Amino acid sequence: MPIQGLKFNIPTGQERHLSFQATGSFTSYNPNDGYALIALDRTCTLLDYDHKLPSQSGGHFPGPINSYLSIYYVDQSGGGISGQIIVYASAQTMEIPQFWSIGRALQTQVTTVDLVQGSQPGNPPAGTTRLWSDGLGHLNLLSSTGTNYTVLDSNNYTSLITLTGDVVGPVNNTTVKYRNNAVAQVYDSGGTLRNHVSFGNETLWYAGPGGGYRWVNQGNSAQWMALDTNGNLTLAGGVFLPGSASVTANSSYIYLNSTSGVVNMQNTYIFGNNGAVYIGWNGSTFIASQPFRALSYIVSDTSLSANGGILYFRNDNAIWISWSASNGVLQTSHGIFVPNGQAIGSLWSNGTAHMMCWNDGGNLVFVAGESNGIRGVNNTNSVQWFHWDSAGTYWQDSGNFRFQSATVYGPSANAGIQQTWYLGTSSPGQNWVWAPVSTIPSLGKNKLSLVAISDEDCLARIIDPRVHAQSWDTIQPEDVSPTLEVPVLTNYPRSIGLIVEEVIDVAPEFVGLMDGEPFGISYAQITALLWGAIRALNTRMDNAGITA
């Protein structure tokens, strides 16, 4: 019966070991383009091995091997191919390893080849070309005559290719030279080649792509100048003329007198070649010899000043606005009306505009300015009637706050559902607030991450000994405003309930937070735990055969 060898399939640069015993010696075959390192009864590495088996060879090695054989394989074909090593055990003993060549039976096809970098080798035989890599990693072709050619690649093309003629310089830093009467062309969006610039006695710029021209900064984030297809020129800055310049159009003239770009302190603009019609500059303001008439609007990006006079809105002087310096008020010939949806505003001390009064479609809305809220005072500002502070709290400093009926509407503490409260009489000891309907929204579609709580979990929380029912006398909070009257408790001076510090450890879902700290308890939601706890007790009674 033939002896079956043990096969090691090893990726290049890796180690594999298998259980193997050989009392005397063992034989190993390496039919691969790479060498194998062999270690007996321990893990083989590049630095720790017992035998080295060359590529395309076999070897007979002394033993014994008691437990396992470890082999490290290194591919030498340049293709990173795995190797297969076959090992046979033998009872024959030997002292010196023996090697023999087994030859290559099939040319292996690979997709990669590794070349060691170095200096130029010797010339190859006649009729052959030698491929080699220099110290910079560039490929070279060496002929038998000693002529060497560097292979062009992405790392050396800039130094190997130099252009001449109209385009000169290295590939990555070329210069284009145009001859007289030459034309530079460009393709439009339809793929047609069109003239872009022609060079002759004059340089002509064509709108080859079909659009206008734009001059932008280096990152195309700011436009300096644009020339559209209608000949309109748009500038981002001003036009500076060094000296005197004139513009002629339909026999009308504009003269600009300047020195080093600074307009002189004189009548610098003359219209219609008439020195009596001008616009002057006195160093701080413009001066016009004639009035201006606007056929549409007068627009100012900063201030529009009447210089203490009257600002008219009609040429018959019937509609005007003026400033009274003696009274310190703005006067108008007519009233000021705010259109629907518009506002009368105030300017805060920090310069921010804010609405003071706003018409939202029939309702007159007052909007607090700055951070002091809204105050109602008498005509001399000596008596404050009411005040809403910046937190929305209402304070009444004088008089009574009355309702036409005993019904007051307010938002719910949960999800903004409107609630209705009825106020009782003000007889001593009979002050009350009655809410006949007070609901908390609880639609399942409005909830996320719903988790069912088991009845046993509900019962466990209810009977948890860490929570106690307690009674207490209520202490007036220190932050109650002295301007508010605190009701005097006459019927029930003590309260009964739970302590939030205890509830948070057992049922934190019922705890309300103020500024991140436990503050109150939502007693209404505790009904959900009682619901499940009673059902758990009922289940226990049914299981025990007890009838409620």
Helices and strands as residue ranges (DSSP letters): E 6-10, E 14-19, E 25-30, E 34-40, E 51-53, E 57-62, E 68-75, E 83-90, E 98-101, E 129-133, E 139-143, E 148-150, H 157-160, E 162-163, E 167-170, G 171-173, E 175-176, E 183-187, E 193-199, E 203-205, E 213-216, E 223-227, E 233-235, E 245-249, E 252-256, E 258-259, E 262-263, E 267-271, E 274-281, E 286-288, E 310-312, E 320-324, E 329-332, E 343-347, E 353-359, E 364-366, E 374-377, E 384-388, E 394-396, E 407-411, E 418-423, E 433-434, G 444-446, H 455-462, E 470-473, E 494-497, H 500-506, G 508-510, E 511-514, E 517-521, G 523-525, H 526-544
